[in-house]
Amino acid sequence: MQLSDAENLSDLGRAVSDATILMHEAIARSAGLTGVDHKYLSLVLRQGPLTAGELSGETGLTTGAVTAMIDRLENRKLVSRQPDKTDRRKVLIVADKARAKKLFERSNQWLKAEVEKLISTYSKKEVQLIAGYLRASVGIMKAFTSELNNNAK
């Protein structure tokens, strides 16, 4: 029996997901972090300063788990808690971009070079097609994650 294109893509998607998790766990371990701390630091780096509540809402983690994670990252001086200048009642979690960049510089350089080498083997049209698929996949995963997080409450 031959697999359909969707089944083959689904299998490949799972393989990419597994490889991604294992790679990020290895990157995190090499930097002395847990995989979870590494990925949530990445969220704060990309999305800018966030409150603990916003981070909890984004991740689905309890506020207690978010507080513990922030404490661990703060102890490593990778984030700091800073008052919100527009609303003094809020405390923002702010990433130390320079420190995080230095911590992950070696792995990021190697990975970036390898990905750029791979992308260069595709035409512009193929890259656009792949990018469209990945954007749509991210949208599906975010919607599904949100649904699961909302059902868990």
N, C-alpha and C positions, 0 to 999 in steps of 0.2 A: 504494500500500500504506500502510495506517495503522499508526502505532506503537502498541504496547500501553502501558498506564499505566506498567508497570515500566520500559519502554524510555524513555518520556518523563521519568520521575523519575530514571532513571540519567543521561540527558543533562543534566538540570538539576543533578544532584549533581556531575557533572564541571564544569559551568559555575560552580557555587558554589565548588568546590575551587580551580579556576583563579583565580577572582576573589579568593578568600581569600589564596592564595599571593602574588599580585601586590600586593594591598593591604598585606600584612604586610611584603613586601620594600620597598615605598614608605615605610611607617612607619619601618622599620628604617633605611633610607637617610637619612631626614629627621633621625634621631637619631644618625647617624654609626655605625651598627652594620650587621652583615650580617644577612640574614634568619634564618639559623640561630642566631646569637647572640641575636637578639631573641626567637625562639620558645623557646629553652632557658632564657633568663632568665625568661620567662613561666612555664615549668615550675617553676623554683626559687621564684618568687614565690607560685605557687598551692599547691605541695605542701609548702612549708616547707623548712627546712634539709635538705639531702641530702648524702650522701657522693659523691665522684667516682665510686665504683663503682656506687652506686645510680643516679646520673645516666646512667652508661654502660649499665646494665641497662635503664633506662627508654627510652633513645633508640636503643640499638643501635650507638652510636658506640664506637669503640675507646677505651680508657683514655687513650691518647696524644692523640686528637682532643678528648676531654673536657678533659684538662689544658690544652691549647692554648686552648680556648674559655673555660675558667675564667680563665686568664691574661689574655685579652683583656678579659673583663668586670671582672676585678679591677683592671686598669690604668685602666679607666674609672670605678672606684670604685662599680660597680653590685653587686658581690658581694665578700664577704671569706671567707677561710678561717679557721675558728675551731675550736679543739679541742672535742670532744664531752665535755660535763661528766660523762656517765655511763660513758664508755669513752675514756680518754685516748689510746688507740691510733688512734682515728678522728679525721678532720678533716672538719668539716661545711662545706658551701658555703652561705653565708647571704646572701640578697639584701638590699640596702639599699632597703627599700620606699619610703622618702621620696624618695630620689634617683631611683629608677625612675619613681615617680609623676610627679615634676616633669618628667622627660625626655619622658614620653609624655602629659602632661596635655592638651595642646591637641588632639591627634588622638583621645584617649580621650573627651574631652568631646563633640566633634563627632559621633563615631561613636555614642556612647551616646544622644545626643539623637535622632539619626536612627533608630536601632533602636527606641527607645521610641515614637517617632512611628508607625513601621510597626506595632509590636505593638498599639498602641491602636486600629488599624483592624479587629482581630479580636475575636471574642467570647471569653469565658473558656474555653468548651468548645473552640473552635478553637485557642487558645493551648496548651491541655493536649494536644490531638492533635499539634500541631506539636512540642511539647516531647518527647512520647513517641517520635515518629519520630526526632528528633535524638538522644535518649539511646540508642535502639536502634542508630542509625547509628554513633555513637561506639563503642559496644560491639563492633560488627562490625569497625570499623577498628582498634581496639586489639587484638582477637584476631588479625586478619590481620597486623598489624604485628609482634606477638609471634611468630607463626608464621614470618614471613620472617626476623626477627632470629635466631630459634633455628636456622633452617636455614642461615643464613650462618656460624654458628659451627663 
